[in-house]
């Protein structure tokens, strides 16, 4: 069923504001928020790198982080799957042999 324009497909979905943000907005006056901002600016000017990062993150957004994943194993998926299956069969055989030795029974 297609969604109608202007009507949410998930009316009970996530809140528009995050919980902590909403609580801060309710507790802080505009003047208090300005005081805090001035304090962070003063700390940054005094060399506090955490304060510098806070300001940079608020102005420019947090820098994107990338993650490069490398795998030195075989790139041939069929070959890798055969290796995994062979290892699983070996483990099953070892478990069966150990079970037989402990119980004296063969499955």
Order of alpha helices (4+ residues) and beta strands (2+ residues): alpha-alpha-alpha-alpha
